[in-house]
């Protein structure tokens, strides 16, 4: 498995799959989630609504992953995953690991070879960057199916530095 760490805009990556740090509603939001929905256009929202009307009526659980079209982005698919909210009282690192592993499994089921990840849970879910970087990198080290490249696309120097040092 090749792992790359770059600073940039995840919505412009030339990869098979872009991973979305989604909220459980799958209907868009702020941060990475909002940027992906804006860049991909209404096709992503339409597929998310169909998922909510079907087997994900209660929303996407934390740690799980589901794929949709990438709409108007260069990527072919978006894999949506819901990261855990950080807690100093409860160790939720297994859930953050599950986000990454389940996203890779979903990408492999599609036959994807290249996957771009954001820094899941480090925005409004307040996961400390250093910890998130260690967990994310450990979670993607082992190959999964067809996936040969994982690229972490990070927003800002602090995130880039945390992932580079991890």
Helices and strands as residue ranges (DSSP letters): E 2-7, G 10-12, E 17-22, H 31-40, H 42-53, E 65-69, E 77-82, H 93-110, E 114-117, H 129-140, E 149-154, H 157-165
